[in-house]
């Protein structure tokens, strides 16, 4: 009798344990929350700056010089990106294909972003209100419309620590981000393209990028992720950065076939060989040790329909890449004044007389 009474309880406990395990596994393989808020796009980039600071990947960097506009932003909002930003996720919208428009200037990519960090909401709202030409209210969220470089940048404060922005021409893009932020967090959320390839991002990656490569005349520009000079055919690239005592960089290109992957791997190997030779020849005293270690660790492989690039990045290389040269930051000394012109020969002779 006791066994019969306790059996339903045991089954319920096992069912709950199975559901919790499933939820944990789904959340483990789901994109981070800031990325799940993003709209559909052709490329996605995510950086976890909070964990990068904890891992001290860049070590102690010299103070960052602020231009006047950035310093004004810091004073008005109290927000400093290198100190207060914890997470950021970007969506890149490639320009629409326009066959037959090769002579026209290519359109630029559009961006949508989600920032998570230590935000002082009232100060940020006051700053955005000064810059905006109008403010729309959507689901109790203010959307600030800011003219910037011939476009409209729309900014929305989603919560106490989250801000979204988009310069996409369609105002529904920023509203979609607001809608997703008001729903319960779901591991099934996020754009379909992101969900399809995020499972290939290595676990515990501090930064990653998933983007399409479209080497076509109909796609003249794909923004800062234009790698068409290496890719003869369309592909999808999944790049990641992990910290395992050292920084590990990995990029996998998903092509249409094993033959395409082999061709891409050969092109990458050739390009890296040329780059390695050029880096060695430009330095009269030999290559920098950190640069040499990074270049020597670069490896290209083919795995079925994928071409894989991997490397180990020394922390010294990261510090040198992020830090500016002190000589560039220090003001250059003014040239010495020109010496007074020597008197003509005739004047000197007269003086001697």
HELIX and SHEET records of a PDB file:
HELIX    1   1 UNK A    2  UNK A   28  1                                  27    
HELIX    2   2 UNK A   33  UNK A   36  1                                   4    
HELIX    3   3 UNK A   49  UNK A   55  1                                   7    
HELIX    4   4 UNK A   68  UNK A   77  1                                  10    
HELIX    5   5 UNK A   81  UNK A   84  1                                   4    
HELIX    6   6 UNK A  121  UNK A  131  1                                  11    
HELIX    7   7 UNK A  172  UNK A  181  1                                  10    
HELIX    8   8 UNK A  192  UNK A  198  1                                   7    
HELIX    9   9 UNK A  223  UNK A  225  5                                   3    
HELIX   10  10 UNK A  258  UNK A  282  1                                  25    
HELIX   11  11 UNK A  289  UNK A  297  1                                   9    
HELIX   12  12 UNK A  315  UNK A  322  1                                   8    
HELIX   13  13 UNK A  326  UNK A  329  1                                   4    
HELIX   14  14 UNK A  345  UNK A  352  1                                   8    
SHEET    1   A12 UNK A 134  UNK A 138  0                                        
SHEET    2   A12 UNK A 141  UNK A 148 -1                                        
SHEET    3   A12 UNK A 151  UNK A 157 -1                                        
SHEET    4   A12 UNK A 162  UNK A 166 -1                                        
SHEET    5   A12 UNK A 110  UNK A 117 -1                                        
SHEET    6   A12 UNK A  85  UNK A  93 -1                                        
SHEET    7   A12 UNK A  43  UNK A  48 -1                                        
SHEET    8   A12 UNK A 207  UNK A 213 -1                                        
SHEET    9   A12 UNK A 235  UNK A 243 -1                                        
SHEET   10   A12 UNK A 247  UNK A 254 -1                                        
SHEET   11   A12 UNK A 306  UNK A 313 -1                                        
SHEET   12   A12 UNK A 299  UNK A 303 -1                                        
END                                                                             
